Amino acid sequence: QVQLVESGGELVQAGASLRLSCAASGRTITDCAMGWFRQAPGKEREFVAAISTSGRVRAYANSVKGRFTIARDNAKNTVYLEMNSLNAEDTAGYYCAVTPTTSSTTYRRAREYHYWGQGTQVTVSS
């Protein structure tokens, strides 16, 4: 079992930057692919970014490509999401997710993840 705790969300102005963290406990995440998703009120949860077990493979949604960066620190059992040039459309609850895997790929679909955090709220005022 893995417990995930996200942090770093807050209210910011458009153009600002934030770094979200997701700390895992209960087991090592070195053999887990990890991802970030977000969900705005009245909308479905959507993929944001994903990273492979080694960190060498990363994937991004088109809407955040070039502005967001996903990274992981396996020694700290933590995954990060660096977000730059935030705009109002980025306002959402952000959730991290992990899934054990023997593959070196990334996963974009929510149903491919076994464990989820409770989320952290990011609000961008325009």
Secondary structure per residue as TSV (DSSP state, phi and psi in degrees):
chain	resnum	aa	ss	phi	psi
A	1	Q	-	360.0	140.4
A	2	V	-	-121.1	133.3
A	3	Q	E	-106.8	134.8
A	4	L	E	-122.6	131.9
A	5	V	E	-127.8	116.3
A	6	E	E	-89.2	153.0
A	7	S	E	-154.1	165.8
A	8	G	-	107.5	-11.6
A	9	G	-	-73.4	145.4
A	10	E	-	-166.0	179.8
A	11	L	E	-89.2	124.2
A	12	V	E	-135.4	168.1
A	13	Q	E	-91.1	157.8
A	14	A	T	-56.0	138.6
A	15	G	T	94.9	-12.1
A	16	A	-	-77.0	172.9
A	17	S	-	-122.8	151.4
A	18	L	E	-143.4	154.3
A	19	R	E	-124.3	119.4
A	20	L	E	-93.0	146.0
A	21	S	E	-123.7	150.5
A	22	C	E	-136.4	108.7
A	23	A	E	-97.1	129.4
A	24	A	E	-103.8	146.1
A	25	S	E	-143.2	162.5
A	26	G	S	103.6	-32.1
A	27	R	S	-162.3	162.2
A	28	T	-	-69.6	151.2
A	29	I	-	-107.0	10.6
A	30	T	T	-63.2	-23.8
A	31	D	T	-107.0	26.2
A	32	C	E	-120.0	134.8
A	33	A	E	-78.6	148.8
A	34	M	E	-132.1	153.7
A	35	G	E	-150.3	162.5
A	36	W	E	-120.4	136.2
A	37	F	E	-128.0	164.8
A	38	R	E	-142.0	155.8
A	39	Q	E	-143.8	121.0
A	40	A	-	-95.0	156.8
A	41	P	T	-55.3	130.3
A	42	G	T	78.8	3.8
A	43	K	S	-121.5	161.6
A	44	E	-	-77.6	157.2
A	45	R	-	-66.5	135.9
A	46	E	E	-127.5	150.2
A	47	F	E	-68.1	140.5
A	48	V	E	-116.8	-56.8
A	49	A	E	-158.5	156.7
A	50	A	E	-146.8	155.7
A	51	I	E	-142.3	142.5
A	52	S	-	-77.6	175.4
A	53	T	S	-59.3	-39.3
A	54	S	S	-83.2	-19.0
A	55	G	S	89.7	-4.0
A	56	R	-	-80.5	-21.9
A	57	V	-	-112.9	128.8
A	58	R	E	-133.7	150.1
A	59	A	E	-137.8	147.9
A	60	Y	E	-137.3	149.8
A	61	A	-	-69.3	148.5
A	62	N	T	-58.4	-33.6
A	63	S	T	-68.2	-18.2
A	64	V	T	-118.3	-6.3
A	65	K	T	-59.2	131.7
A	66	G	T	90.5	-15.3
A	67	R	T	-113.5	-33.4
A	68	F	E	-108.7	148.6
A	69	T	E	-134.9	127.8
A	70	I	E	-99.6	140.9
A	71	A	E	-148.3	161.3
A	72	R	E	-138.8	151.1
A	73	D	E	-127.3	98.0
A	74	N	G	-65.4	-29.2
A	75	A	G	-65.3	-30.0
A	76	K	G	-100.2	1.0
A	77	N	T	54.9	42.7
A	78	T	E	-136.6	143.6
A	79	V	E	-120.0	146.8
A	80	Y	E	-123.2	156.8
A	81	L	E	-134.4	108.0
A	82	E	E	-88.3	123.7
A	83	M	E	-121.4	122.9
A	84	N	-	-118.8	162.4
A	85	S	S	49.5	49.2
A	86	L	-	-65.6	144.5
A	87	N	-	-133.1	173.7
A	88	A	G	-59.4	-30.0
A	89	E	G	-70.1	-12.5
A	90	D	G	-86.0	-5.3
A	91	T	-	-63.7	123.0
A	92	A	E	-179.5	168.6
A	93	G	E	-82.7	132.6
A	94	Y	E	-109.4	131.3
A	95	Y	E	-124.4	135.9
A	96	C	E	-100.6	156.0
A	97	A	E	-146.8	149.7
A	98	V	E	-135.6	154.3
A	99	T	E	-147.7	128.4
A	100	P	E	-62.8	140.3
A	101	T	-	-157.0	152.3
A	102	T	S	-100.9	-0.3
A	103	S	S	-90.7	158.7
A	104	S	S	-100.9	17.6
A	105	T	-	-93.8	-179.7
A	106	T	-	-113.8	163.7
A	107	Y	-	-127.2	131.5
A	108	R	-	-104.7	-13.1
A	109	R	-	-100.7	135.1
A	110	A	G	-58.6	-36.0
A	111	R	G	-69.3	-9.9
A	112	E	G	-85.7	-5.8
A	113	Y	-	-103.1	137.9
A	114	H	S	-92.6	-33.2
A	115	Y	E	-124.7	141.8
A	116	W	E	-133.8	147.8
A	117	G	-	-87.1	178.9
A	118	Q	-	-86.6	-13.4
A	119	G	-	98.1	157.4
A	120	T	E	-136.7	137.9
A	121	Q	E	-88.3	130.1
A	122	V	E	-116.1	123.2
A	123	T	E	-124.3	124.3
A	124	V	E	-113.6	118.9
A	125	S	E	-93.0	140.1
A	126	S	-	-100.3	360.0
